[in-house]
Amino acid sequence: SYIDWLLTVPLMCVEFYLLLKTAGASVNMLWRLIGYSVLMLVAGYIGEVSAKMGQPIRGFENFGWGVISTIGWAGIVYEIFFGEAKQLADGSSDANVRVAFNLLRGFVLIGWAIYP
């Protein structure tokens, strides 16, 4: 399922960009979101694979990959709640953009936080 996520999660980041493009979203914002998503997924994958390969779970080793993965998720959350994406959505004159942005960021915050 990591292969699926490596495609679909960055695509969701592209959705944020396309949604906010009319409000002036920068390509840098898009690459930040994609970078955070790849960091989140790759670190999570490494942590999971190292645990499944029979390596003992020794404190920081697997916990560390979880922390790194969480940094990626937190970067996305920061961008959509406090960063450029949030500022662009707030400044958009299109109510549909604001509603869609809020729905999408709610899904990211809650959906990704509870999904194992």
Jmol script that loads the backbone (N, CA, C; Angstrom):
load data "model"
ATOM      1  N   SER A   1       0.805  -1.196   0.000  1.00  0.00           N
ATOM      2  CA  SER A   1       0.000   0.000   0.000  1.00  0.00           C
ATOM      3  C   SER A   1       0.850   1.264   0.000  1.00  0.00           C
ATOM      4  N   TYR A   2       2.160   1.142   0.313  1.00  0.00           N
ATOM      5  CA  TYR A   2       3.027   2.322   0.243  1.00  0.00           C
ATOM      6  C   TYR A   2       3.178   2.796  -1.200  1.00  0.00           C
ATOM      7  N   ILE A   3       3.162   1.865  -2.153  1.00  0.00           N
ATOM      8  CA  ILE A   3       3.239   2.258  -3.567  1.00  0.00           C
ATOM      9  C   ILE A   3       2.027   3.109  -3.909  1.00  0.00           C
ATOM     10  N   ASP A   4       0.863   2.681  -3.476  1.00  0.00           N
ATOM     11  CA  ASP A   4      -0.363   3.450  -3.702  1.00  0.00           C
ATOM     12  C   ASP A   4      -0.245   4.832  -3.071  1.00  0.00           C
ATOM     13  N   TRP A   5       0.189   4.875  -1.829  1.00  0.00           N
ATOM     14  CA  TRP A   5       0.297   6.158  -1.125  1.00  0.00           C
ATOM     15  C   TRP A   5       1.329   7.077  -1.764  1.00  0.00           C
ATOM     16  N   LEU A   6       2.413   6.494  -2.298  1.00  0.00           N
ATOM     17  CA  LEU A   6       3.449   7.311  -2.928  1.00  0.00           C
ATOM     18  C   LEU A   6       2.915   8.030  -4.161  1.00  0.00           C
ATOM     19  N   LEU A   7       1.829   7.520  -4.710  1.00  0.00           N
ATOM     20  CA  LEU A   7       1.166   8.188  -5.839  1.00  0.00           C
ATOM     21  C   LEU A   7       0.029   9.093  -5.376  1.00  0.00           C
ATOM     22  N   THR A   8      -0.823   8.577  -4.503  1.00  0.00           N
ATOM     23  CA  THR A   8      -2.036   9.322  -4.151  1.00  0.00           C
ATOM     24  C   THR A   8      -1.801  10.481  -3.192  1.00  0.00           C
ATOM     25  N   VAL A   9      -0.856  10.344  -2.270  1.00  0.00           N
ATOM     26  CA  VAL A   9      -0.623  11.431  -1.310  1.00  0.00           C
ATOM     27  C   VAL A   9      -0.041  12.666  -2.002  1.00  0.00           C
ATOM     28  N   PRO A  10       1.003  12.528  -2.826  1.00  0.00           N
ATOM     29  CA  PRO A  10       1.452  13.716  -3.565  1.00  0.00           C
ATOM     30  C   PRO A  10       0.370  14.282  -4.490  1.00  0.00           C
ATOM     31  N   LEU A  11      -0.489  13.417  -5.022  1.00  0.00           N
ATOM     32  CA  LEU A  11      -1.590  13.923  -5.851  1.00  0.00           C
ATOM     33  C   LEU A  11      -2.535  14.793  -5.038  1.00  0.00           C
ATOM     34  N   MET A  12      -2.738  14.447  -3.773  1.00  0.00           N
ATOM     35  CA  MET A  12      -3.570  15.295  -2.929  1.00  0.00           C
ATOM     36  C   MET A  12      -2.895  16.652  -2.721  1.00  0.00           C
ATOM     37  N   CYS A  13      -1.583  16.639  -2.631  1.00  0.00           N
ATOM     38  CA  CYS A  13      -0.846  17.907  -2.523  1.00  0.00           C
ATOM     39  C   CYS A  13      -1.012  18.724  -3.798  1.00  0.00           C
ATOM     40  N   VAL A  14      -1.036  18.055  -4.936  1.00  0.00           N
ATOM     41  CA  VAL A  14      -1.287  18.741  -6.207  1.00  0.00           C
ATOM     42  C   VAL A  14      -2.690  19.336  -6.200  1.00  0.00           C
ATOM     43  N   GLU A  15      -3.640  18.643  -5.582  1.00  0.00           N
ATOM     44  CA  GLU A  15      -5.001  19.184  -5.481  1.00  0.00           C
ATOM     45  C   GLU A  15      -5.012  20.510  -4.726  1.00  0.00           C
ATOM     46  N   PHE A  16      -4.265  20.586  -3.640  1.00  0.00           N
ATOM     47  CA  PHE A  16      -4.162  21.861  -2.917  1.00  0.00           C
ATOM     48  C   PHE A  16      -3.635  22.953  -3.841  1.00  0.00           C
ATOM     49  N   TYR A  17      -2.593  22.632  -4.579  1.00  0.00           N
ATOM     50  CA  TYR A  17      -1.989  23.609  -5.485  1.00  0.00           C
ATOM     51  C   TYR A  17      -2.983  24.048  -6.559  1.00  0.00           C
ATOM     52  N   LEU A  18      -3.620  23.088  -7.224  1.00  0.00           N
ATOM     53  CA  LEU A  18      -4.560  23.436  -8.295  1.00  0.00           C
ATOM     54  C   LEU A  18      -5.745  24.228  -7.758  1.00  0.00           C
ATOM     55  N   LEU A  19      -6.196  23.867  -6.587  1.00  0.00           N
ATOM     56  CA  LEU A  19      -7.304  24.580  -5.954  1.00  0.00           C
ATOM     57  C   LEU A  19      -6.933  26.033  -5.677  1.00  0.00           C
ATOM     58  N   LEU A  20      -5.697  26.256  -5.257  1.00  0.00           N
ATOM     59  CA  LEU A  20      -5.261  27.600  -4.864  1.00  0.00           C
ATOM     60  C   LEU A  20      -4.516  28.347  -5.963  1.00  0.00           C
ATOM     61  N   LYS A  21      -4.358  27.725  -7.114  1.00  0.00           N
ATOM     62  CA  LYS A  21      -3.608  28.359  -8.205  1.00  0.00           C
ATOM     63  C   LYS A  21      -4.239  29.681  -8.623  1.00  0.00           C
ATOM     64  N   THR A  22      -5.555  29.733  -8.674  1.00  0.00           N
ATOM     65  CA  THR A  22      -6.226  30.982  -9.065  1.00  0.00           C
ATOM     66  C   THR A  22      -6.032  32.078  -8.028  1.00  0.00           C
ATOM     67  N   ALA A  23      -5.710  31.678  -6.796  1.00  0.00           N
ATOM     68  CA  ALA A  23      -5.466  32.657  -5.732  1.00  0.00           C
ATOM     69  C   ALA A  23      -3.992  33.053  -5.658  1.00  0.00           C
ATOM     70  N   GLY A  24      -3.165  32.482  -6.554  1.00  0.00           N
ATOM     71  CA  GLY A  24      -1.761  32.865  -6.616  1.00  0.00           C
ATOM     72  C   GLY A  24      -0.786  31.878  -5.995  1.00  0.00           C
ATOM     73  N   ALA A  25      -1.169  30.620  -5.879  1.00  0.00           N
ATOM     74  CA  ALA A  25      -0.277  29.615  -5.287  1.00  0.00           C
ATOM     75  C   ALA A  25       1.017  29.509  -6.087  1.00  0.00           C
ATOM     76  N   SER A  26       2.123  29.395  -5.367  1.00  0.00           N
ATOM     77  CA  SER A  26       3.425  29.282  -6.023  1.00  0.00           C
ATOM     78  C   SER A  26       3.790  27.812  -6.234  1.00  0.00           C
ATOM     79  N   VAL A  27       4.635  27.588  -7.213  1.00  0.00           N
ATOM     80  CA  VAL A  27       5.134  26.236  -7.454  1.00  0.00           C
ATOM     81  C   VAL A  27       5.977  25.783  -6.260  1.00  0.00           C
ATOM     82  N   ASN A  28       6.615  26.722  -5.575  1.00  0.00           N
ATOM     83  CA  ASN A  28       7.385  26.369  -4.373  1.00  0.00           C
ATOM     84  C   ASN A  28       6.494  25.746  -3.304  1.00  0.00           C
ATOM     85  N   MET A  29       5.273  26.259  -3.156  1.00  0.00           N
ATOM     86  CA  MET A  29       4.338  25.683  -2.197  1.00  0.00           C
ATOM     87  C   MET A  29       4.038  24.238  -2.582  1.00  0.00           C
ATOM     88  N   LEU A  30       3.815  24.001  -3.865  1.00  0.00           N
ATOM     89  CA  LEU A  30       3.545  22.648  -4.350  1.00  0.00           C
ATOM     90  C   LEU A  30       4.705  21.717  -4.007  1.00  0.00           C
ATOM     91  N   TRP A  31       5.932  22.141  -4.284  1.00  0.00           N
ATOM     92  CA  TRP A  31       7.093  21.284  -4.024  1.00  0.00           C
ATOM     93  C   TRP A  31       7.318  21.069  -2.535  1.00  0.00           C
ATOM     94  N   ARG A  32       7.003  22.059  -1.717  1.00  0.00           N
ATOM     95  CA  ARG A  32       7.105  21.854  -0.265  1.00  0.00           C
ATOM     96  C   ARG A  32       6.135  20.764   0.178  1.00  0.00           C
ATOM     97  N   LEU A  33       4.888  20.863  -0.286  1.00  0.00           N
ATOM     98  CA  LEU A  33       3.884  19.867   0.091  1.00  0.00           C
ATOM     99  C   LEU A  33       4.279  18.474  -0.394  1.00  0.00           C
ATOM    100  N   ILE A  34       4.750  18.377  -1.631  1.00  0.00           N
ATOM    101  CA  ILE A  34       5.168  17.078  -2.162  1.00  0.00           C
ATOM    102  C   ILE A  34       6.373  16.554  -1.381  1.00  0.00           C
ATOM    103  N   GLY A  35       7.320  17.421  -1.089  1.00  0.00           N
ATOM    104  CA  GLY A  35       8.495  17.004  -0.314  1.00  0.00           C
ATOM    105  C   GLY A  35       8.120  16.478   1.056  1.00  0.00           C
ATOM    106  N   TYR A  36       7.229  17.183   1.737  1.00  0.00           N
ATOM    107  CA  TYR A  36       6.771  16.716   3.049  1.00  0.00           C
ATOM    108  C   TYR A  36       6.074  15.363   2.933  1.00  0.00           C
ATOM    109  N   SER A  37       5.262  15.185   1.893  1.00  0.00           N
ATOM    110  CA  SER A  37       4.534  13.924   1.753  1.00  0.00           C
ATOM    111  C   SER A  37       5.486  12.768   1.459  1.00  0.00           C
ATOM    112  N   VAL A  38       6.487  13.000   0.620  1.00  0.00           N
ATOM    113  CA  VAL A  38       7.459  11.946   0.324  1.00  0.00           C
ATOM    114  C   VAL A  38       8.271  11.611   1.577  1.00  0.00           C
ATOM    115  N   LEU A  39       8.689  12.622   2.331  1.00  0.00           N
ATOM    116  CA  LEU A  39       9.405  12.385   3.589  1.00  0.00           C
ATOM    117  C   LEU A  39       8.562  11.526   4.527  1.00  0.00           C
ATOM    118  N   MET A  40       7.297  11.873   4.670  1.00  0.00           N
ATOM    119  CA  MET A  40       6.393  11.145   5.549  1.00  0.00           C
ATOM    120  C   MET A  40       6.295   9.674   5.131  1.00  0.00           C
ATOM    121  N   LEU A  41       6.106   9.438   3.847  1.00  0.00           N
ATOM    122  CA  LEU A  41       5.898   8.074   3.366  1.00  0.00           C
ATOM    123  C   LEU A  41       7.175   7.244   3.369  1.00  0.00           C
ATOM    124  N   VAL A  42       8.271   7.816   2.917  1.00  0.00           N
ATOM    125  CA  VAL A  42       9.524   7.062   2.858  1.00  0.00           C
ATOM    126  C   VAL A  42      10.005   6.702   4.265  1.00  0.00           C
ATOM    127  N   ALA A  43       9.941   7.643   5.188  1.00  0.00           N
ATOM    128  CA  ALA A  43      10.357   7.350   6.568  1.00  0.00           C
ATOM    129  C   ALA A  43       9.453   6.288   7.194  1.00  0.00           C
ATOM    130  N   GLY A  44       8.157   6.383   6.958  1.00  0.00           N
ATOM    131  CA  GLY A  44       7.240   5.372   7.476  1.00  0.00           C
ATOM    132  C   GLY A  44       7.524   3.999   6.899  1.00  0.00           C
ATOM    133  N   TYR A  45       7.822   3.960   5.610  1.00  0.00           N
ATOM    134  CA  TYR A  45       8.135   2.692   4.946  1.00  0.00           C
ATOM    135  C   TYR A  45       9.412   2.075   5.515  1.00  0.00           C
ATOM    136  N   ILE A  46      10.456   2.888   5.651  1.00  0.00           N
ATOM    137  CA  ILE A  46      11.719   2.374   6.187  1.00  0.00           C
ATOM    138  C   ILE A  46      11.512   1.825   7.599  1.00  0.00           C
ATOM    139  N   GLY A  47      10.782   2.547   8.420  1.00  0.00           N
ATOM    140  CA  GLY A  47      10.513   2.073   9.773  1.00  0.00           C
ATOM    141  C   GLY A  47       9.744   0.771   9.790  1.00  0.00           C
ATOM    142  N   GLU A  48       8.754   0.652   8.921  1.00  0.00           N
ATOM    143  CA  GLU A  48       7.956  -0.573   8.885  1.00  0.00           C
ATOM    144  C   GLU A  48       8.759  -1.747   8.348  1.00  0.00           C
ATOM    145  N   VAL A  49       9.501  -1.533   7.283  1.00  0.00           N
ATOM    146  CA  VAL A  49      10.283  -2.618   6.686  1.00  0.00           C
ATOM    147  C   VAL A  49      11.377  -3.094   7.635  1.00  0.00           C
ATOM    148  N   SER A  50      12.041  -2.168   8.313  1.00  0.00           N
ATOM    149  CA  SER A  50      13.103  -2.578   9.241  1.00  0.00           C
ATOM    150  C   SER A  50      12.529  -3.406  10.388  1.00  0.00           C
ATOM    151  N   ALA A  51      11.332  -3.106  10.810  1.00  0.00           N
ATOM    152  CA  ALA A  51      10.694  -3.895  11.872  1.00  0.00           C
ATOM    153  C   ALA A  51      10.309  -5.277  11.360  1.00  0.00           C
ATOM    154  N   LYS A  52       9.818  -5.355  10.108  1.00  0.00           N
ATOM    155  CA  LYS A  52       9.384  -6.634   9.552  1.00  0.00           C
ATOM    156  C   LYS A  52      10.552  -7.538   9.175  1.00  0.00           C
ATOM    157  N   MET A  53      11.734  -6.975   8.978  1.00  0.00           N
ATOM    158  CA  MET A  53      12.890  -7.781   8.574  1.00  0.00           C
ATOM    159  C   MET A  53      13.567  -8.448   9.764  1.00  0.00           C
ATOM    160  N   GLY A  54      12.923  -8.407  10.899  1.00  0.00           N
ATOM    161  CA  GLY A  54      13.442  -9.095  12.063  1.00  0.00           C
ATOM    162  C   GLY A  54      14.399  -8.281  12.902  1.00  0.00           C
ATOM    163  N   GLN A  55      14.590  -7.040  12.542  1.00  0.00           N
ATOM    164  CA  GLN A  55      15.430  -6.203  13.383  1.00  0.00           C
ATOM    165  C   GLN A  55      14.662  -5.910  14.663  1.00  0.00           C
ATOM    166  N   PRO A  56      15.322  -6.023  15.779  1.00  0.00           N
ATOM    167  CA  PRO A  56      14.614  -5.756  17.031  1.00  0.00           C
ATOM    168  C   PRO A  56      14.179  -4.300  17.119  1.00  0.00           C
ATOM    169  N   ILE A  57      13.038  -4.113  17.721  1.00  0.00           N
ATOM    170  CA  ILE A  57      12.561  -2.749  17.940  1.00  0.00           C
ATOM    171  C   ILE A  57      13.265  -2.245  19.190  1.00  0.00           C
ATOM    172  N   ARG A  58      14.269  -1.406  18.967  1.00  0.00           N
ATOM    173  CA  ARG A  58      15.107  -0.939  20.073  1.00  0.00           C
ATOM    174  C   ARG A  58      14.947   0.562  20.240  1.00  0.00           C
ATOM    175  N   GLY A  59      13.916   0.951  20.887  1.00  0.00           N
ATOM    176  CA  GLY A  59      13.745   2.364  21.215  1.00  0.00           C
ATOM    177  C   GLY A  59      13.778   3.280  20.017  1.00  0.00           C
ATOM    178  N   PHE A  60      14.835   4.072  19.909  1.00  0.00           N
ATOM    179  CA  PHE A  60      14.884   5.138  18.909  1.00  0.00           C
ATOM    180  C   PHE A  60      14.885   4.622  17.483  1.00  0.00           C
ATOM    181  N   GLU A  61      15.397   3.427  17.256  1.00  0.00           N
ATOM    182  CA  GLU A  61      15.528   2.949  15.887  1.00  0.00           C
ATOM    183  C   GLU A  61      14.214   3.063  15.116  1.00  0.00           C
ATOM    184  N   ASN A  62      13.177   2.406  15.576  1.00  0.00           N
ATOM    185  CA  ASN A  62      11.891   2.491  14.885  1.00  0.00           C
ATOM    186  C   ASN A  62      11.124   3.738  15.288  1.00  0.00           C
ATOM    187  N   PHE A  63      11.272   4.141  16.537  1.00  0.00           N
ATOM    188  CA  PHE A  63      10.625   5.365  16.997  1.00  0.00           C
ATOM    189  C   PHE A  63      11.145   6.550  16.194  1.00  0.00           C
ATOM    190  N   GLY A  64      12.424   6.533  15.893  1.00  0.00           N
ATOM    191  CA  GLY A  64      13.038   7.617  15.124  1.00  0.00           C
ATOM    192  C   GLY A  64      12.422   7.768  13.745  1.00  0.00           C
ATOM    193  N   TRP A  65      12.182   6.645  13.062  1.00  0.00           N
ATOM    194  CA  TRP A  65      11.533   6.722  11.746  1.00  0.00           C
ATOM    195  C   TRP A  65      10.115   7.259  11.878  1.00  0.00           C
ATOM    196  N   GLY A  66       9.444   6.905  12.969  1.00  0.00           N
ATOM    197  CA  GLY A  66       8.111   7.449  13.219  1.00  0.00           C
ATOM    198  C   GLY A  66       8.149   8.950  13.426  1.00  0.00           C
ATOM    199  N   VAL A  67       9.168   9.417  14.148  1.00  0.00           N
ATOM    200  CA  VAL A  67       9.324  10.859  14.366  1.00  0.00           C
ATOM    201  C   VAL A  67       9.588  11.569  13.042  1.00  0.00           C
ATOM    202  N   ILE A  68      10.488  11.008  12.231  1.00  0.00           N
ATOM    203  CA  ILE A  68      10.796  11.626  10.935  1.00  0.00           C
ATOM    204  C   ILE A  68       9.550  11.667  10.057  1.00  0.00           C
ATOM    205  N   SER A  69       8.796  10.578  10.046  1.00  0.00           N
ATOM    206  CA  SER A  69       7.561  10.535   9.268  1.00  0.00           C
ATOM    207  C   SER A  69       6.565  11.579   9.763  1.00  0.00           C
ATOM    208  N   THR A  70       6.476  11.725  11.070  1.00  0.00           N
ATOM    209  CA  THR A  70       5.561  12.710  11.652  1.00  0.00           C
ATOM    210  C   THR A  70       5.979  14.134  11.307  1.00  0.00           C
ATOM    211  N   ILE A  71       7.277  14.375  11.180  1.00  0.00           N
ATOM    212  CA  ILE A  71       7.752  15.700  10.764  1.00  0.00           C
ATOM    213  C   ILE A  71       7.207  16.035   9.379  1.00  0.00           C
ATOM    214  N   GLY A  72       7.197  15.052   8.476  1.00  0.00           N
ATOM    215  CA  GLY A  72       6.621  15.270   7.146  1.00  0.00           C
ATOM    216  C   GLY A  72       5.145  15.614   7.224  1.00  0.00           C
ATOM    217  N   TRP A  73       4.403  14.853   8.026  1.00  0.00           N
ATOM    218  CA  TRP A  73       2.966  15.117   8.189  1.00  0.00           C
ATOM    219  C   TRP A  73       2.741  16.492   8.806  1.00  0.00           C
ATOM    220  N   ALA A  74       3.539  16.819   9.818  1.00  0.00           N
ATOM    221  CA  ALA A  74       3.399  18.119  10.484  1.00  0.00           C
ATOM    222  C   ALA A  74       3.722  19.267   9.532  1.00  0.00           C
ATOM    223  N   GLY A  75       4.665  19.052   8.619  1.00  0.00           N
ATOM    224  CA  GLY A  75       4.973  20.076   7.624  1.00  0.00           C
ATOM    225  C   GLY A  75       3.783  20.364   6.731  1.00  0.00           C
ATOM    226  N   ILE A  76       3.097  19.311   6.320  1.00  0.00           N
ATOM    227  CA  ILE A  76       1.892  19.488   5.501  1.00  0.00           C
ATOM    228  C   ILE A  76       0.828  20.219   6.312  1.00  0.00           C
ATOM    229  N   VAL A  77       0.608  19.769   7.534  1.00  0.00           N
ATOM    230  CA  VAL A  77      -0.403  20.399   8.392  1.00  0.00           C
ATOM    231  C   VAL A  77      -0.070  21.870   8.622  1.00  0.00           C
ATOM    232  N   TYR A  78       1.198  22.172   8.872  1.00  0.00           N
ATOM    233  CA  TYR A  78       1.593  23.571   9.067  1.00  0.00           C
ATOM    234  C   TYR A  78       1.275  24.396   7.818  1.00  0.00           C
ATOM    235  N   GLU A  79       1.645  23.881   6.667  1.00  0.00           N
ATOM    236  CA  GLU A  79       1.440  24.621   5.415  1.00  0.00           C
ATOM    237  C   GLU A  79      -0.038  24.924   5.179  1.00  0.00           C
ATOM    238  N   ILE A  80      -0.910  23.958   5.470  1.00  0.00           N
ATOM    239  CA  ILE A  80      -2.329  24.161   5.153  1.00  0.00           C
ATOM    240  C   ILE A  80      -3.107  24.857   6.270  1.00  0.00           C
ATOM    241  N   PHE A  81      -2.527  24.939   7.470  1.00  0.00           N
ATOM    242  CA  PHE A  81      -3.208  25.642   8.555  1.00  0.00           C
ATOM    243  C   PHE A  81      -2.590  26.988   8.902  1.00  0.00           C
ATOM    244  N   PHE A  82      -1.325  27.187   8.563  1.00  0.00           N
ATOM    245  CA  PHE A  82      -0.652  28.439   8.933  1.00  0.00           C
ATOM    246  C   PHE A  82       0.188  29.045   7.815  1.00  0.00           C
ATOM    247  N   GLY A  83       0.541  28.275   6.819  1.00  0.00           N
ATOM    248  CA  GLY A  83       1.480  28.706   5.794  1.00  0.00           C
ATOM    249  C   GLY A  83       0.830  29.392   4.602  1.00  0.00           C
ATOM    250  N   GLU A  84       1.557  29.336   3.502  1.00  0.00           N
ATOM    251  CA  GLU A  84       1.115  29.994   2.270  1.00  0.00           C
ATOM    252  C   GLU A  84      -0.258  29.504   1.822  1.00  0.00           C
ATOM    253  N   ALA A  85      -0.492  28.202   1.900  1.00  0.00           N
ATOM    254  CA  ALA A  85      -1.779  27.658   1.456  1.00  0.00           C
ATOM    255  C   ALA A  85      -2.936  28.276   2.241  1.00  0.00           C
ATOM    256  N   LYS A  86      -2.789  28.350   3.544  1.00  0.00           N
ATOM    257  CA  LYS A  86      -3.839  28.945   4.396  1.00  0.00           C
ATOM    258  C   LYS A  86      -4.065  30.405   4.039  1.00  0.00           C
ATOM    259  N   GLN A  87      -2.990  31.162   3.858  1.00  0.00           N
ATOM    260  CA  GLN A  87      -3.107  32.581   3.526  1.00  0.00           C
ATOM    261  C   GLN A  87      -3.800  32.781   2.186  1.00  0.00           C
ATOM    262  N   LEU A  88      -3.466  31.951   1.219  1.00  0.00           N
ATOM    263  CA  LEU A  88      -4.102  32.069  -0.095  1.00  0.00           C
ATOM    264  C   LEU A  88      -5.585  31.723  -0.025  1.00  0.00           C
ATOM    265  N   ALA A  89      -5.914  30.673   0.714  1.00  0.00           N
ATOM    266  CA  ALA A  89      -7.323  30.286   0.841  1.00  0.00           C
ATOM    267  C   ALA A  89      -8.118  31.386   1.529  1.00  0.00           C
ATOM    268  N   ASP A  90      -7.557  31.939   2.595  1.00  0.00           N
ATOM    269  CA  ASP A  90      -8.248  33.018   3.310  1.00  0.00           C
ATOM    270  C   ASP A  90      -8.444  34.245   2.430  1.00  0.00           C
ATOM    271  N   GLY A  91      -7.499  34.499   1.540  1.00  0.00           N
ATOM    272  CA  GLY A  91      -7.574  35.676   0.683  1.00  0.00           C
ATOM    273  C   GLY A  91      -8.355  35.473  -0.597  1.00  0.00           C
ATOM    274  N   SER A  92      -8.799  34.251  -0.854  1.00  0.00           N
ATOM    275  CA  SER A  92      -9.529  33.974  -2.091  1.00  0.00           C
ATOM    276  C   SER A  92     -10.916  34.606  -2.048  1.00  0.00           C
ATOM    277  N   SER A  93     -11.295  35.212  -3.150  1.00  0.00           N
ATOM    278  CA  SER A  93     -12.632  35.803  -3.243  1.00  0.00           C
ATOM    279  C   SER A  93     -13.680  34.759  -3.622  1.00  0.00           C
ATOM    280  N   ASP A  94     -13.240  33.566  -3.978  1.00  0.00           N
ATOM    281  CA  ASP A  94     -14.140  32.494  -4.403  1.00  0.00           C
ATOM    282  C   ASP A  94     -14.525  31.636  -3.194  1.00  0.00           C
ATOM    283  N   ALA A  95     -15.786  31.693  -2.819  1.00  0.00           N
ATOM    284  CA  ALA A  95     -16.270  30.925  -1.662  1.00  0.00           C
ATOM    285  C   ALA A  95     -16.103  29.425  -1.882  1.00  0.00           C
ATOM    286  N   ASN A  96     -16.242  28.963  -3.121  1.00  0.00           N
ATOM    287  CA  ASN A  96     -16.079  27.536  -3.411  1.00  0.00           C
ATOM    288  C   ASN A  96     -14.649  27.071  -3.132  1.00  0.00           C
ATOM    289  N   VAL A  97     -13.680  27.920  -3.430  1.00  0.00           N
ATOM    290  CA  VAL A  97     -12.283  27.591  -3.144  1.00  0.00           C
ATOM    291  C   VAL A  97     -12.088  27.453  -1.643  1.00  0.00           C
ATOM    292  N   ARG A  98     -12.632  28.380  -0.886  1.00  0.00           N
ATOM    293  CA  ARG A  98     -12.474  28.331   0.572  1.00  0.00           C
ATOM    294  C   ARG A  98     -13.128  27.087   1.163  1.00  0.00           C
ATOM    295  N   VAL A  99     -14.322  26.749   0.697  1.00  0.00           N
ATOM    296  CA  VAL A  99     -15.029  25.566   1.209  1.00  0.00           C
ATOM    297  C   VAL A  99     -14.266  24.294   0.850  1.00  0.00           C
ATOM    298  N   ALA A 100     -13.853  24.167  -0.405  1.00  0.00           N
ATOM    299  CA  ALA A 100     -13.120  22.973  -0.839  1.00  0.00           C
ATOM    300  C   ALA A 100     -11.796  22.844  -0.089  1.00  0.00           C
ATOM    301  N   PHE A 101     -11.106  23.958   0.097  1.00  0.00           N
ATOM    302  CA  PHE A 101      -9.836  23.948   0.825  1.00  0.00           C
ATOM    303  C   PHE A 101     -10.049  23.467   2.258  1.00  0.00           C
ATOM    304  N   ASN A 102     -11.061  23.981   2.923  1.00  0.00           N
ATOM    305  CA  ASN A 102     -11.325  23.587   4.313  1.00  0.00           C
ATOM    306  C   ASN A 102     -11.703  22.116   4.429  1.00  0.00           C
ATOM    307  N   LEU A 103     -12.470  21.599   3.473  1.00  0.00           N
ATOM    308  CA  LEU A 103     -12.814  20.175   3.483  1.00  0.00           C
ATOM    309  C   LEU A 103     -11.574  19.310   3.286  1.00  0.00           C
ATOM    310  N   LEU A 104     -10.746  19.690   2.326  1.00  0.00           N
ATOM    311  CA  LEU A 104      -9.546  18.916   2.030  1.00  0.00           C
ATOM    312  C   LEU A 104      -8.559  18.945   3.197  1.00  0.00           C
ATOM    313  N   ARG A 105      -8.375  20.101   3.808  1.00  0.00           N
ATOM    314  CA  ARG A 105      -7.421  20.161   4.921  1.00  0.00           C
ATOM    315  C   ARG A 105      -7.974  19.452   6.159  1.00  0.00           C
ATOM    316  N   GLY A 106      -9.291  19.438   6.349  1.00  0.00           N
ATOM    317  CA  GLY A 106      -9.875  18.664   7.447  1.00  0.00           C
ATOM    318  C   GLY A 106      -9.633  17.178   7.263  1.00  0.00           C
ATOM    319  N   PHE A 107      -9.741  16.725   6.016  1.00  0.00           N
ATOM    320  CA  PHE A 107      -9.458  15.320   5.722  1.00  0.00           C
ATOM    321  C   PHE A 107      -8.001  14.985   6.029  1.00  0.00           C
ATOM    322  N   VAL A 108      -7.087  15.868   5.642  1.00  0.00           N
ATOM    323  CA  VAL A 108      -5.665  15.632   5.900  1.00  0.00           C
ATOM    324  C   VAL A 108      -5.392  15.595   7.400  1.00  0.00           C
ATOM    325  N   LEU A 109      -5.933  16.537   8.128  1.00  0.00           N
ATOM    326  CA  LEU A 109      -5.671  16.598   9.567  1.00  0.00           C
ATOM    327  C   LEU A 109      -6.235  15.384  10.291  1.00  0.00           C
ATOM    328  N   ILE A 110      -7.496  15.100  10.085  1.00  0.00           N
ATOM    329  CA  ILE A 110      -8.157  14.036  10.838  1.00  0.00           C
ATOM    330  C   ILE A 110      -7.927  12.669  10.199  1.00  0.00           C
ATOM    331  N   GLY A 111      -8.151  12.586   8.896  1.00  0.00           N
ATOM    332  CA  GLY A 111      -8.011  11.303   8.203  1.00  0.00           C
ATOM    333  C   GLY A 111      -6.621  10.712   8.309  1.00  0.00           C
ATOM    334  N   TRP A 112      -5.616  11.527   8.103  1.00  0.00           N
ATOM    335  CA  TRP A 112      -4.246  11.022   8.161  1.00  0.00           C
ATOM    336  C   TRP A 112      -3.782  10.803   9.590  1.00  0.00           C
ATOM    337  N   ALA A 113      -4.358  11.492  10.543  1.00  0.00           N
ATOM    338  CA  ALA A 113      -3.952  11.318  11.944  1.00  0.00           C
ATOM    339  C   ALA A 113      -4.467   9.996  12.511  1.00  0.00           C
ATOM    340  N   ILE A 114      -5.624   9.537  12.052  1.00  0.00           N
ATOM    341  CA  ILE A 114      -6.201   8.316  12.621  1.00  0.00           C
ATOM    342  C   ILE A 114      -5.954   7.081  11.763  1.00  0.00           C
ATOM    343  N   TYR A 115      -5.497   7.273  10.530  1.00  0.00           N
ATOM    344  CA  TYR A 115      -5.257   6.128   9.656  1.00  0.00           C
ATOM    345  C   TYR A 115      -3.950   5.463  10.062  1.00  0.00           C
ATOM    346  N   PRO A 116      -3.991   4.151  10.291  1.00  0.00           N
ATOM    347  CA  PRO A 116      -2.780   3.472  10.807  1.00  0.00           C
ATOM    348  C   PRO A 116      -1.630   3.443   9.825  1.00  0.00           C
TER     349      PRO A 116
END
end "model"
wireframe off; spacefill off
backbone 0.3
color backbone group
